[in-house]
């Protein structure tokens, strides 16, 4: 095991202990393949499944796996109209398992997410019976303030480019605190889960997503 791999493992162990204090379950997987296997272990066949926008779960192969598996899937990408997409997003709030990532996570186990439509963070907060998040350990930072900065200056510029938006961060590479076309509409800090282990965080020792 390299020093980098050992450091990731040590950091993950610390974060997992603090997630447990916050009524959330934590797991560490060295690779995205391990993370995919763990996620599928957590999702019983026959479950209703949906997800929010997440490059991490896409890169881990989780979306493809559930779409080809024995699950009932609510996928807004299959919607033919904006109205149908909105209906699928609403239906996702009643699913058994909602999938995603966390834009950042603090060393003491707080999840920090910034969203545009709000459907992703809404599901993290309330609705689906279970939330399964695959989150790269490179998204871990010491404080909430650093987590918000990371999302706005590292993740959001890449997401605006992916979405083809004309925002200051898309053009300049850093947050412009914009109000026109912004994807930073809601900032949600999850410091505790009212329902024990409803939120399950799989930390991964490889770079995934933004």
C-alpha positions in Angstrom: 0.0 0.0 0.0 1.4 3.4 -1.0 1.6 6.3 1.4 -1.3 8.0 -0.5 -3.5 4.9 -0.3 -2.7 4.6 3.4 -3.5 8.2 4.0 -6.9 7.8 2.2 -7.7 4.7 4.4 -6.8 6.5 7.6 -8.8 9.6 6.7 -11.8 7.5 5.6 -11.7 5.6 8.9 -11.9 8.9 10.8 -14.7 10.3 8.6 -16.7 7.0 9.0 -16.5 7.2 12.8 -17.9 10.7 12.7 -20.6 9.8 10.2 -21.7 7.1 12.7 -22.0 9.8 15.4 -24.2 11.7 13.0 -26.5 8.7 12.5 -25.2 8.0 9.0 -23.5 4.8 7.8 -20.1 5.0 6.2 -18.0 2.5 4.2 -14.6 2.8 2.5 -13.7 1.2 -0.8 -10.3 1.6 -2.4 -11.6 1.5 -6.0 -14.7 2.5 -7.9 -15.2 -1.2 -8.7 -15.3 -2.0 -5.0 -17.7 1.0 -4.5 -20.1 -0.3 -7.1 -20.1 -3.8 -5.5 -20.8 -2.3 -2.1 -23.6 0.0 -3.4 -25.3 -3.0 -5.1 -25.0 -5.0 -1.8 -27.0 -2.2 -0.1 -29.8 -2.0 -2.7 -32.1 -5.1 -2.6 -33.4 -6.3 -6.0 -37.0 -5.3 -6.6 -36.4 -1.8 -5.1 -37.6 1.4 -6.7 -34.5 3.4 -7.5 -33.7 6.9 -8.8 -30.9 9.4 -8.6 -29.9 13.1 -8.9 -27.3 14.6 -11.1 -24.0 12.9 -10.3 -21.0 12.2 -12.4 -19.5 10.1 -9.6 -22.2 7.4 -9.7 -22.1 7.5 -13.5 -18.3 6.9 -13.5 -18.6 4.2 -10.9 -21.1 2.3 -13.2 -23.9 2.5 -10.7 -26.5 4.0 -13.1 -25.8 1.5 -15.7 -26.0 -1.4 -13.2 -29.4 -0.5 -11.8 -30.8 0.2 -15.2 -29.8 -3.2 -16.3 -30.7 -4.9 -13.0 -33.9 -6.2 -11.4 -35.1 -2.7 -10.2 -37.9 -0.3 -11.0 -36.0 2.8 -12.2 -37.2 6.4 -12.3 -34.9 8.1 -14.8 -35.7 11.7 -15.8 -33.3 11.4 -18.8 -35.9 9.3 -20.4 -38.5 12.0 -20.2 -39.9 13.3 -23.5 -41.0 16.7 -22.2 -40.1 19.1 -19.3 -43.4 18.2 -17.7 -42.6 14.5 -17.8 -39.2 15.2 -16.3 -40.8 17.1 -13.5 -43.2 14.2 -12.8 -40.3 11.7 -12.7 -38.4 14.0 -10.2 -41.4 14.1 -8.0 -41.9 10.3 -8.2 -38.2 9.9 -7.2 -39.0 11.4 -3.8 -41.1 8.3 -3.0 -38.5 5.7 -4.1 -36.9 3.1 -1.9 -33.3 4.1 -2.8 -32.1 7.4 -4.1 -28.5 7.5 -5.4 -26.0 10.3 -5.7 -22.8 11.8 -4.4 -21.9 14.6 -2.0 -20.2 17.7 -3.5 -18.0 17.8 -0.4 -17.6 16.1 3.0 -15.9 17.5 6.1 -13.4 15.5 8.1 -16.0 15.4 10.9 -18.7 13.9 8.7 -20.9 16.8 7.5 -22.2 16.5 4.0 -22.2 19.7 1.9 -24.2 19.9 -1.3 -25.1 22.8 -3.6 -27.9 22.3 -6.1 -29.8 24.0 -8.9 -33.3 22.5 -9.2 -33.1 21.2 -5.7 -34.5 17.8 -6.5 -31.2 16.1 -5.5 -30.8 17.8 -2.1 -34.5 17.5 -1.4 -34.2 13.7 -1.7 -31.2 13.7 0.6 -33.2 15.5 3.2 -36.5 13.8 3.1 -38.6 11.4 1.0 -36.8 8.3 -0.2 -36.4 5.4 2.3 -32.7 5.2 1.7 -30.0 7.5 0.3 -26.8 5.9 -1.1 -23.9 8.3 -1.9 -20.7 7.4 -3.6 -18.1 10.1 -2.8 -14.5 10.3 -3.7 -12.2 10.9 -0.7 -10.6 13.8 -2.6 -13.8 15.7 -1.8 -13.0 15.6 1.9 -12.0 18.9 3.5 -11.4 20.1 7.1 -14.3 22.6 7.5 -17.8 23.5 6.2 -16.4 26.8 4.9 -13.8 25.0 2.9 -16.4 22.5 1.6 -18.6 25.3 0.3 -15.6 27.0 -1.3 -14.6 23.7 -2.9 -18.1 23.2 -4.4 -18.3 26.7 -5.7 -14.8 27.0 -7.1 -14.0 23.4 -8.1 -17.2 21.4 -8.8 -19.5 24.1 -10.0 -17.3 25.5 -12.8 -16.9 22.0 -14.2 -20.7 21.3 -13.9 -21.6 24.6 -15.7 -19.2 23.6 -18.6 -20.8 20.2 -18.7 -24.3 21.8 -18.8 -23.2 24.4 -21.4 -24.1 27.4 -19.2 -22.8 30.9 -19.6 -21.9 31.8 -16.0 -18.9 33.6 -14.6 -17.5 30.3 -13.2 -17.8 28.7 -16.7 -16.0 31.6 -18.3 -13.4 32.4 -15.6 -13.0 29.1 -13.7 -14.0 30.5 -10.3 -17.1 31.5 -8.5 -18.5 34.9 -9.5 -21.4 34.8 -6.9 -23.8 35.2 -9.8 -27.6 35.4 -9.8 -28.2 34.9 -13.5 -28.4 31.3 -14.6 -26.7 30.1 -11.5 -26.6 26.4 -10.5 -25.8 27.4 -6.9 -29.4 27.9 -5.8 -29.5 25.8 -2.6 -26.7 25.1 -0.1 -27.5 22.2 2.1 -25.4 21.0 5.1 -26.4 17.6 6.5 -25.0 17.4 10.0 -27.2 14.6 11.3 -29.7 12.1 10.0 -32.9 11.9 12.0 -33.4 8.3 10.7 -30.5 6.1 11.6 -28.4 4.8 8.7 -30.9 6.2 6.1 -28.0 7.9 4.5 -25.2 5.6 3.5 -21.9 7.1 2.4 -19.4 5.1 0.4 -16.0 6.8 0.4 -13.8 5.9 -2.5 -10.0 6.0 -2.7 -10.1 7.1 -6.3 -11.0 10.4 -8.0 -14.6 10.4 -9.1 -16.8 13.2 -10.4 -16.0 16.9 -9.8 
